[in-house]
Amino acid sequence: MSDIEFTRGHLWPWLFLLPVVWALLWLVLDRTRAAMARYGVEPSVRMATPLWRSFRVSILLSLGFVCWLDPRWGEETVSIERRGLDMIFCLDTSRSMLASDMAPTRLARAISDIHSVLPRLQGGDRVGLVVFAGAARLWVPLTHDLNSFGGLLEEVDTDVVKTGGTDLSRALRKALELADPDDSATTVVLLMTDGEDLAGSGQQAASELKDNGLTVHTIGYGSALGSKITVTVRGQEEFLRDRQGNEVVSRMDPDSLRKVAAVTGGEFVRAEAMVLPLVELHQKRLVPMQKRAYDAGEESGKQARYQWVLLPLVILLLLEIVFAHGRQR
């Protein structure tokens, strides 16, 4: 019996209030009897004493509370089926994502947005992460382990991809490699970047994903006015300069991102226009998508035993109803 567990076991200290409940019931019933005697009213049937009646009601309440705590004992094997989507995040880690037109930086805001959507995912959803700049790199393979994914996401910075630039096509093709070709209808690619498609081949790569049944949604970071890029040089912060010595101003390119999303029937979202763009996109476009089954099998757990408490509770309740007015009715 030491293996008994309670689903709501953290609430069991409330049982210590049982003597208080019993005392209050006794007080109410005793005052009722005293009031009847004061006015000379004699009951027409034999009544149980307030002490005994309050005790019976307290026992019923305590059994009901224990039943609600949901006692469990013994191993039980049940069939399970998890359903969900594959979500591949393509995160731009180029130095243009260090622009501070989105506080504190575009990259930090994008990472925060991914964290915001993770608690909303279902048990069957898998997530993967591709980081890219001038090249693309698989950072996290598709996984159900959201905690590990979140930890690895925190390690992302602009040094994880050494090749400079912003090549959307490489990111999209890396996502295509990661996606399961047999489950393309339940796979979605989320491209998170400032949209500066310097290589100019993002739409062509998007067409390849469309041919394989994948949908690409794009989330743009940055403003149309643009912002200078702060970098650390020899321990000091300064603005990034081009080869001619001019300070670089990075602007989001919404047209490129809108076109990439349109190729696959996806949606373009401006991160600056809403507080939680990924949450909004997830609720609007991903939740309604058809889910597929993962890991159909069996799972072991404690078997519910509330019936052990419910049966005596019902019997005592019936007896209380039948003998509510004593032995004579």
BELFEN-V70818 format. One record per residue. SS is DSSP state (@ for helix, = for strand, . for the rest). PSI is psi in whole degrees, 0 to 359 (NA if undefined). BURIAL is 1 if it has 16 or more other ideal C-beta (glycine too) atoms within 10 Angstrom, else 0. Layout:
# BELFEN-V70818
SS;PSI;BURIAL
SS;PSI;BURIAL
This chain:
# BELFEN-V70818
.;347;0
.;347;0
.;4;0
.;133;0
=;159;0
=;130;1
.;321;0
.;42;0
@;337;0
@;349;0
@;0;0
@;333;0
@;341;0
@;341;0
@;338;0
@;346;0
@;356;0
@;315;0
@;326;0
@;317;0
@;316;1
@;316;1
@;319;0
@;318;0
@;316;1
@;319;1
@;316;0
@;312;0
@;321;1
@;321;0
@;325;0
@;315;0
@;320;0
@;322;0
@;320;0
@;319;0
@;324;0
@;323;0
.;8;0
.;25;0
.;122;0
.;129;0
.;142;0
.;346;0
.;161;0
.;132;0
.;143;1
.;152;1
.;153;0
@;325;1
@;314;0
@;320;0
@;316;1
@;327;1
@;315;0
@;315;1
@;322;1
@;321;1
@;318;1
@;316;1
@;319;1
@;320;1
@;319;1
@;321;0
@;317;1
@;321;1
@;320;1
@;333;0
.;346;1
.;73;1
=;142;1
=;140;1
=;140;1
=;145;0
=;142;0
=;134;0
=;124;0
=;151;0
=;137;0
=;157;0
=;115;0
=;139;1
=;145;1
=;192;1
.;163;1
=;123;1
=;116;1
=;114;1
=;126;1
=;107;1
=;122;1
=;122;1
.;21;1
.;165;1
@;341;1
@;339;1
@;358;1
@;358;1
=;144;1
.;22;0
.;351;1
.;117;1
.;141;0
.;328;0
.;167;1
@;318;1
@;315;1
@;322;1
@;319;1
@;318;1
@;318;1
@;322;0
@;321;1
@;316;1
@;324;0
@;333;0
@;341;1
@;316;1
.;344;0
.;355;0
.;153;1
.;169;0
.;335;0
.;356;1
.;141;1
=;149;1
=;145;1
=;160;1
=;125;1
=;128;1
=;145;1
=;156;1
.;253;1
.;346;0
.;170;0
=;147;1
=;134;1
=;118;0
=;318;1
=;118;1
=;166;0
=;130;1
=;152;0
.;346;1
.;91;0
@;330;1
@;315;0
@;321;0
@;314;1
@;323;1
@;317;0
@;329;0
@;324;1
.;341;0
.;355;0
.;133;1
.;188;0
.;359;1
.;356;0
.;336;0
.;115;1
.;332;0
.;125;0
.;167;0
.;184;1
.;102;1
.;97;1
@;327;1
@;320;1
@;321;1
@;315;1
@;322;1
@;327;1
@;322;1
@;322;1
@;322;1
@;324;0
@;328;1
.;146;1
.;118;0
@;337;0
@;349;0
@;35;0
@;330;1
@;340;0
@;28;1
=;136;1
=;142;1
=;130;1
=;105;1
=;116;1
=;109;1
=;172;1
.;359;1
.;8;1
.;87;1
.;76;1
.;328;1
.;340;0
.;18;0
.;15;0
@;319;1
@;324;1
@;317;0
@;322;1
@;324;1
@;323;0
@;321;0
@;321;1
@;319;1
@;335;0
.;10;0
.;13;0
.;148;1
=;136;1
=;124;1
=;139;1
=;140;1
=;118;1
=;133;1
.;132;1
.;177;1
.;164;1
.;330;0
.;331;0
.;177;1
=;152;1
=;159;1
=;122;1
=;127;0
=;161;0
=;122;0
=;118;0
.;44;0
.;1;0
=;144;0
=;134;0
=;169;0
=;141;0
.;138;1
=;151;0
.;186;0
.;337;0
.;0;0
.;5;0
.;143;0
=;132;0
.;131;1
=;119;0
=;129;1
.;145;1
.;142;1
.;84;1
@;329;1
@;316;0
@;315;1
@;322;1
@;319;1
@;320;1
@;315;1
@;320;1
@;328;0
@;321;1
@;4;1
.;17;0
.;190;1
.;143;1
=;133;1
=;133;1
=;119;1
@;330;1
@;345;1
@;352;0
.;159;0
.;315;0
.;81;0
@;322;1
@;323;1
@;318;0
@;315;1
@;320;1
@;314;1
@;322;0
@;318;0
@;328;0
@;319;1
.;317;0
.;348;0
.;150;0
.;135;0
.;158;0
=;159;1
=;140;0
=;146;1
=;45;0
=;125;0
=;216;0
=;153;0
=;137;0
=;147;0
=;176;0
=;140;1
=;136;0
=;133;0
.;25;1
.;340;1
@;330;0
@;328;0
@;327;1
@;322;0
@;306;0
@;330;0
@;315;1
@;318;0
@;313;0
@;325;0
@;319;0
@;317;0
@;322;0
@;321;0
@;316;0
@;318;0
.;33;0
.;331;0
.;24;0
.;193;0
.;333;0
.;132;0
.;NA;0
